[in-house]
Amino acid sequence: MPRLTRWILSTGLIFLVLMTFCRVGLYVFFNSQGHSFAQVLSSFWLGLRFDLRITCLVMLAMLILASLRWLNPFRHTYAKTGWFIVLAVAAFALVFFYALDFGHYAYLRQRLNASVLNYLEDAAISMDMVWQSYPVVWIMLGLAVATFLLVWLLRRQFVRLSKQNVTMKRWQRNAWFVFLFLLFGFGIFGRFNQYPLRWSDAFSLGTDYKAQLALNPFESFFNTLRYRHSSYDVQKIREYYPLLASYYGFKGMQGDSLNFARKVDATPGAAQPNVILVICESFSGYKSSMWGNPLDATPYFNRLAQQGIFFDRCFTPAYGTARGVWALITGIPDVEMANTASRNPAAVDQHTIINDFTGYEKFYFIGGSASWANIRGLLTNNISQLQLYEQDRFTAPVIDVWGISDKNLLVQSSKILGGIQKPFFAVIQTAGNHRPYTIPSEDLGEFKLVDVPKDSLTRYGFESNEELNAFRYTDFCFQKFMEAAQKEKYFNNTVFVFIGDHGIPGNAGEMFPEAWTKQRLTSEHVPLLFYAPGLLQPQRVHRIASQIDVMPTIAGICKIPYTNTTLGRDLLDSVFFDKQLAFIVDPDNAMTGIVNDSVYYRHPIKSLKGEMVSITGNHQPTSDTAMLRKLTEGLFETSKYLLLHNKKQQP
């Protein structure tokens, strides 16, 4: 075997072993569901094939270039120097990608994907959050050391091979070239089949954890880049329009024109109440007290939920704060793939039901900056005469990258609203239940930290005491907010709405059926509460609800006339009681799905083959998968269309 061939193969082997070692690390450190090695053996086998694809790409490039005589490192010193510079860059890229991948997975339970590029658009905020949450200096030092060791190993192997010399005829060297070319080509293709190995094959392994374990950061990152720019299929939208109309009350197409507008008349009744909508950061259902989590992180909110209309099966259309805010304000699922709709200049113009609250003053309170994810553009461009309060308009001190504490945000917002003489519609967006999990020292006298054993934390869905205490502090903030609100004149004529911006992926254990953990429903399951003791009778509602339903439901409670141009429904309108569904899109894994009263159906965007699991038990459900597929595809295409065709009405 020629020295060049041995050098290429040994280099590829070093990279392959390192990537396998990283996969073992992911399994060891992030196996919260307790999978045995036998249970994830299929993930390791598929992962090895994914890793082999990447190493074969590297080795193929080395084979082609180094086979040129003037680029052969065994023939020319300058070529050897050049190759070690290239390999040093490749080694750093490998180590750097895996470092990002581990951090990304620890934070979101997702392998590194193209959505990480979104953080570059808010680079200052993102860097502050990373600096305050992670030991950045030690991480950078670790990257440098790991790169140095990898380059040292590659150089040592080259020196050993350079001392060997094998005399071969030209036809033999050419035969080795052809053999390796075909071998590497097969490694890139990935299997004996008409179609190559695809990253989506990982999601045939049965659970999201197994799929994530099988992937590597290069597969997940570069394959999601292709979804950064999406379009819609008008013919499919027209095809599925009648089906969706039966669920959402569309009034019918006007010729070939798609018509989604529904005018809802005012309901005779009492004076129109104020509205306070609280968007609760990372308010995940299974971690809270309302479903019986023994760690009882939200006892106050649990009592509050018993006094209002509480929807215990509410889902966000997607994971992520920016996507949650978008869905709430517009009533459209954010189906942008590797980006968010709020960052799309073509989607900046949106109609929102908030503007139908005529005669109301409009407020949006956020403890940090609304520049994040271009939320400022969504809000100020579309909510008429909005009064936007950011951290510099509050008197409270900034405590971390997310601005002032949630307690100060909520209490001071209540005080501001207490001085308003007209009816108001206010949105308050919290952020404290988020890394770096800062709890201000000013509250540590009244708010007591707890220290729970690691096994109990893991069993009931928490990763650390810092996360648990941040969740408990959120509940403390809600209590202080409601105590402050009760002292204001507006309280008795106000509808309070609380909803999570998204859930948190993780192990729901025995608190929920298996699908909630394995298919990541925990990422989208959030509490939804409508609280107005003088206006609403308490009830716990088991019907399926979605974030996009919030605005129509608020308008219905307030009995105002409004025009709905998107996909939400009034959850308290009996017309829709037997049409339960929530649409879910997973941009990171390019999947869409539907949750109804008994099942969760989902399938990859590029495939018609879906899976269906029970959300009520651990049995295999039976349902009309063809209908669920049509609903899923119809909602996906319609959502893509509405992102660009929901223009606000000009005055």
Order of alpha helices (4+ residues) and beta strands (2+ residues): alpha-alpha-alpha-alpha-alpha-alpha-alpha-alpha-alpha-beta-beta-alpha-beta-alpha-beta-alpha-beta-alpha-beta-alpha-alpha-beta-alpha-beta-beta-beta-alpha-beta-beta-beta-beta-beta-alpha
